[in-house]
Amino acid sequence: MINNHSKNNHNNKNSQINKNNIPGRPAKSNVTAHNEHSVDTRELALEMLIEINERGAFSHIVLRSVLDKYQYLSKQDRAFMTRLVDGTIEYMLQLDYIIDSFSKTKVRKMKPFIRNLLRMSVYQIKYMDAVPDSAVCNEAVKLAKRHKFAQLSGFVNGVLRNIARNIDSVQFDTLSIRYSMPQWIVDRFVAAYGEKKAEEIFKAFHNKSTISIRTNLTRCTPDELRATLEAEGVTVTAVDELNYAFVISGFDYLNGLQSFRDGLFYVQDISSMLVAQTAAPKKGDYVIDVCAAPGGKSTHIAELLQGSGHVFARDLTDNKVDMIEENIDRHGLNNMSAEVWDATVFDADSAGKADILICDLPCSGLGVLGRKKDIRYKMTPGSVDELVVLQRQILDTVHTYVKPNGVLVYSTCTIDEAENEDNVRWFIEKHPEFELDKSFAEGTGMKQILPGEHGSDGFFIARFIKSKL
């Protein structure tokens, strides 16, 4: 997250899935290809966990890539795999605590294959009631033997059967273990919000995630989109706060929906939609989004401009700009373009041109830990400090792009004060020509949305106005 400038076979009893599927973006994966007629979903899940936990890959990217590759699998199989991978990562600290309570060999000293095999097996024992404990143990032993760990199959079997017999006796005495949250994050949130509110936030991270979408208003009305989706068999629920937004469920996968392929909607968290609402573009506005990939906020603004003005979307790499351009094309936007540009590099040609400047900057992601569960293990206090430096460097570079009386919207998907309120105070102090817009957020000019509020992720938005000076 710091190195770039943008922001995700079992028996029939396993089909009783009650956990959420987490959407992600297609990307290449190192997970081994399996023969179409011999896919073992547990084995595939284990390979994904090793790639994520041992090789540092991002879970939402790996999972989406594999789900795209194995679309021919049944909906139940793909749901089982998704829950197993997401759930194991979500509860990994807790699972390690359980394993360490019953194994003489501690998790950190185990071979990577064995520790991830045990983790996903304990997750099934603890959280997947539809899967018999005996099946979990037997399948784990088979996997160990199949991958040339026959000498450790007895160890695997013994540890798992012991855990299965005694799982209800394990007590979680700390917030860190109870919510599988690194201690430094617990300490940081408790210091910022108090223990009661911090625990509410941790609970929200474990709530079932929903898939929210916004209507592409240049192609259809919300009512038309709803009718189209329902005709495709999708369950559609209105979002009270935003008349163009819905929560959808009951479908197989996004690319299987003609409405998605036709660009009738964009998948976006509700809190993220508020950036375009906060920007409040007027017809004819020239808008620059300095860290735009994959393009959700900038395409939203382009749609609100109703074909007028122009949205100039930038990001650091060809791959990120390709994602933006794909969304521009799919949504049929003629008033938007994209280019590769490093936001830390000043562009003299953009100085004084933007009616609206969108600075949705790289951040720790500590507001979206419920959706991107592995961030909690990849981020460190030092990483947060580095990101604050980067955020300020970008703001220092791009603020001159704003016209007099223009708007700068600063946003992040974190709930960390150092990246949010502290940066706002620093920016105003260093650039007094900007002031918080007192007409926004009940006179404060900035809004911190906590995880679970309005059914959304954690998010921060500040709206600045540039004076004539």
N, C-alpha and C positions, 0 to 999 in steps of 0.2 A: 504493500500500500504506500510505502514511502518513496519507492523508486519511480513512481509515475504520477501524473497529474490528473487522474480521474478515478472517478469512483470505481455474485451474486450467478435350482429348482427346489421348491418346497411343496409339502402336501397341501391338500385343499383347506385344511383348518387354518392355514396361514392367511387365507383370503379375508379374514375378519379384521380388517385394518381400521383403526379408529384414530390414527394420528394424521397430521397434516403432511401434504406434499409441499416442498419448498421449490419455487421456480428459480431458474438460473439461466445463464446464457450459454449457447453452444460454444465449444472450444475444443481444441485438440486434447486428447488424453493419452496417457501412456498405459492405460488399462488394457490388458491383453484381449484381443478379439476372440470370441468364442464361436464355435460352430452353432449354426442356427438351431440344430436339433438336439443339442446337448448342453444347454445353458443351465448352470447351477446358480441360482440367484444368490445364495449365501456366498459362494466362491467369488462371484462378481462383486458383491458388497465388500468382501474382505480385501480384494484387490484395490478397490476404491479407497478403503480406509487406510491401507498401507501407503498409497500414493499421497493422500492428504496428510496423514499424521507423521509419516517418516520422510517424505520427499518435499513437503511444504506446499503442495498444490492447494488451491482454494476449493472448498467443498462444493459450492454452488456451480462452479465451472466444470469440475470433474463429473458431478452427478448429472448435470444437464447434458453434457457430451455423451455419457454412457446411455442415458435414457433416449436420446435422439438416435443413437446407434442401434438400440435394441427396441425400436418401436413395435416390432412384430410380436414381442412378448405380450401376454395378456395384461389388462389393466391391473389385475390383482397382483401379478408378479412384479410389475414395475412399482406398484404402491408398496409392496412388501420390501423391495430393495431400497426404495427411498426412505421409508420409515427406519429401516435397520441402519442405514448409513447416517442419516440425520440424527436419529435418536442416540446412537453410540457416541457421536461427536458431542451432542448436546449434554450428555450426562457423563462425559469421559472422566472427569475428576472423581465423581462419585463412584463410577465403576471401578476405577483404579483403587479407591479406598476399600471397596468391598473385596476385590481380589487380594489386596495386601493383607486383609484381615484373615484370609483363609490359606494363603500360600506362603511357604517359607522363602521362596524366591520372590523378591519384590518385582513389581511391574517394570520398573526402570532398568532392571538387570536382565530381563527376559529378551529373547530374540524377537525382533520386530514382528515376525509372522505370528508367533505364539501370543504376544501381548495383545495384538489386535484381534486375533481369533478369540481369546478369552473375553476381551471387552465386548465384542458384539454378541457373544454367547450369553454373558451375564446380563446384557441389556434385554435379550429375549426372555430370560428367566424372570427378571425384575419387572419389565414393563409390557411384555407381549403375552397376555393371558391366553390368547388363542393358540399359542404354540406350546405343546406339552414339554415339560422339562426334560423328559427322557429323549424326545426328538432332538432337542437342543444339544444335549450331551453326545448323542450318537452321531449327529451330523458334524459336530466339532471334531470328534475322533476321526471320522472319515476324511475330513479336510486335512488334518495333521498328517495322516498316513499318505494321502494322495500327493502331498507336497514334501515328501521325504523327511517327515518328522515323526516317523513311526516310533522312534526311541522315546519321544516325549508324549506319545498318545495316552499312555497310562497316567502321566502327570496331569494332562489336560482333563481327562475323564475324572480323576480323583478330585481335583480342585472344583470342577463344575458341579459334580454330584454333592459335594460337601456344601457348596454355596446354595444349591437348590433346596437342600434339606433345612438350611438355617437362615435363608434370606430374610425372613420376617423378624429375625432377632437383631439385625444390624441397625444401629442407631446413628443418626447424623447430627452431631452436636453443634456444628458451626454453620454459618451462612454459606461459607465457601463450599463445603461438602454437600450441604442440603440442596443448593442450587447449582452445583458444579461450576463455580465461578472462582477464578484465580483470586488469591487473597488480596493482591494489590488493588484489584478492581473493587472488591468489597470495601476495603479501607477508603478508597477514593470516593465511592458513592455514599458511604455512611458519613464521611466528613462533609460532603456537599449537601446531602438531603436528610441526614438523620437516619437512625437504624430502621425505624418503622417505614418510612417512605422508600428507603433503599430496598427493603425486603419486598415491598409492593412492586418495585421495578423488576426485581429478580423473578418474581412470580409472573409478571407480564411477559417476560422473555420466554417463559415455558408455556404460555397460552398458545392455542392452535392458531397458526398464521392463516390469514385469508389472502385471496388474490383479488386485488382491487384494480379497476380499469377506468379510464376516462374515454368518453366519446370523442371521436374525431369529428368535430362539429362542421368541418368543411365538406364532409361526405354524407353525414346523416344526422338526424336529431336523436336525442336520447331515447325517445319513444320508439323510433324506428330501429335503433340498435337493440333495444330490449326485445322487440318482436322478433328480430332476426336471430338473436342468440337463443331465445326460447324455442324457435323453430328448429334450431340445431340441437335441442335437448339440454341446453345449459340452464342451470338454476341461477336466476338473477335477482339480486337484492339491492334496492335503492340505498344510496348514502345520503342521509338527511342534510348534511352540511353542504353538499355539492350536487346540484341537480343534474350534472352531466356525468356523474361517477356512479359506478355499480361495484358490488362484490359478486364474483361469479364462482360457481362450484358445479360439481356433478359432470364435468366433461373429462375426456380421456387425456388429451394433451393439446397445447395451444395450436401447434401447427396443423392439428387435425380439424381446426375450425376455419371454414371458408371466410368467415367474418374477420378473423385475425389476419389471414393471408391477404385479404382485400384492404387492410389498413383502416377498418371501421373503428378500431379502438386501440389504445395503448395501455399496456400493463404498467401500472405505476402506483406506488404507495400513496395513500391519501395525503399524508403530510408533505410529500414531495410535490403534489399538485398545487399546494398552497404557495409555492414559489412564484409561479406564473400569476396567480391571483394577487399576490403581494406586489409584484412588478406592475400590475395594472396597465398594460400597454394601451396606448391610444393609436388610432388609425394613422398610418404613415410613420410610426416610430422606427428608428434605427436601433437595433439591439445587438449587443455583443455578449456572447456567453463564452467565457475564457477557459472553462474546463467542462465541456459540454457532454462528453460521451457518457452513456450511449445516445443521448439526445432527448430524453423525456421532457425536461423542462423547456428546452429551446423549441422543440416541435409544438409543445403546448402554447407557447407564446406566439409562434408563427400562426397557429390556428386562430388564436384570439385576435390577431391582426386582420383576419378575414381577407387575406390576399394582398393587403397593403403593406407598405414599409418593407423592412428586410431584417432577418435574423441571421447574424454571422456567427456560426458555431465553430469553436476551435478546440483541439486537444493535442496531446503530446506526440502521438504515434500514428502511423498509417492505419494500423489495426483499429484504433479507437475512432478515427475519422471514417473508416469504412463502415463501422457500425452506425455512425450518425447518418451517413449518406444512404445507407440501407433504409433507415427509418424515414428519411426525407422522401425517398422514392415510394416507399410503401404507403405513406400518408398523402402522397400527391401534393407536396408543398412547393409552390413556385416562388415563394418569397423567403426562401431560406437556402443558405449555402454553408459549406464546411471546408476547413483547411487545417493542415497540420501547423501548429504553432506552440512553442513552449511559453507558457504563461509567465515565466520568470524573465523572459526576454522582452524588452520594451519595443513596441511597434509605433514608430513616430507617425505613420500614416493614420493610425487610429485615434491619435490625440484629439480630444474635444469633439468627437463625432457621435458618441453614443447617447441617445435619449435614455436608454436603460442599459446598465452593465450588470450582468449576472455573474456572481462569484460564488458558485457552488463548489467549494474547494476540497481537495483531498483531506481526509480526516481519519481519526482513529476508528470510526464506525461503531463507537460504543453505544449508539442508540439503536442499532439494528442487530444486536446479538441474538435476538430471537429468530431472525431470518438467515443471517450468515453466522452460524454457530461457532465456526472455527476461528473467528477473529479474536475471541477471548484468549486463545492459546498463542496466537501469532503476535499480538500487540504486547508492548511492554511500556513501563513508565518512560523509559528513554525514547521509545518510538513516538510517544505522544509529544514529548518535548521537541523532537526533530520536526514533527508535523506543525507545531505552533510556529517554529522558525520559518518553515516553508509557506504557511498561510500568510504570515506577515510579509514575507518577501514578495509573494504574488500581489497582495493588496497594495504594497508600496509601488509595484511596477505598473499596475493597470488602472489605478484610480484616476490618472490624468485622461483616460479615454472618455470620461463622463463630461457632457456639456454642462454649462452653467444652468442651474435649475433642473438638471437631470437626476436620475435615480440610480443608486447602487444597491443591489440586493445581495447580502452576504448570507450564505446558508451552509449548514453542515448536517450530516446524519449522525451526530454525536450529542451526548448530553453532558459533556465534560466542560466545566467552567473555563478552563485554560484556553480551550479552543473556541469558545463562544463569547461569554460576557467579557472575559479578560481581553480578548482580541478587539471587541467593540470599543472598550475603553481606550486601549492602546491606539486604535485607528483615529478616533476623534481627537485624542491628544496630539497626535503627530500631524494630522491633516484637519485643522480646524475649519477649513472651508466646507467640510461635511458635517451634518448634524443628523441625529436620529429623527425620523419622521414621526412627530407626535400624534399624527392621525392614525397611526398603525398600532395595533396591540394595546388598546386602552391607554394610549398616551405614553407608552414606554418606548415605542419604536422597535422593540425586539420581542420575540416570542420563543419560549422554550417549550416544546411539546415532549412530554415524557412518554415512554413506551406504554402502550395500552390506552392512552387518551384518544378518544374518538376512533378507537379500533386501529390505530396507526402505529408506525414505528416512532422511535425517539428522533426528534428533528429540531433544528434551531434556525430561525430566520430573523435577520435584522434589515430594516429599510432605512437607507440614508438619502438625504437630499443634499445636492451640492449648491451652495450659495452662488450668487453672481460674481463674487470676488475671485 
